[in-house]
Amino acid sequence: MFSGTNIDDALNILTLTLNGLKKFTRSYFLLSTHFYKLKELHPGEMEHAAFYYIDSLLEDGKPKFTYQLKEGWSDVKFGTILFEREGLVQLLT
């Protein structure tokens, strides 16, 4: 959600969206995002939401997905790992 927006706008809009969905008390919503900053919100702001991720790991330098749904947030940052693996950090520094 809101992938073309700057970080501050995206966080504000996403927070507004999630809090706005609370009024639909007999409904469930499934949202998908890579917006990691959402994790940093105060727990009281997201008490009505549950967060899950598809488990993954790095095996022989390549991403591997277990397809297991786990509660919480993934701390794996494949973008950074792949950027480094391809030698881009060394090339650009």
Residue pairs with C-beta under 8 A, 6 or more apart in sequence:
1 10
1 13
1 14
1 17
1 31
1 32
1 33
1 35
2 9
2 10
2 13
2 14
2 35
3 10
3 34
5 13
7 37
10 35
10 37
11 35
11 37
11 38
11 41
14 33
14 35
14 38
15 38
15 41
15 45
17 31
18 31
18 46
18 48
18 49
19 45
21 27
21 29
22 48
36 73
38 46
39 51
39 73
50 71
51 71
51 72
51 73
52 69
52 70
52 71
52 72
53 69
53 70
53 72
53 73
53 74
54 65
54 66
54 67
54 68
54 69
54 70
54 74
55 65
55 66
55 67
55 68
55 69
55 70
55 74
56 63
56 64
56 65
56 66
56 74
56 76
56 78
57 63
57 64
57 66
57 76
58 64
58 76
58 78
58 81
61 85
63 76
63 78
63 81
63 82
83 89
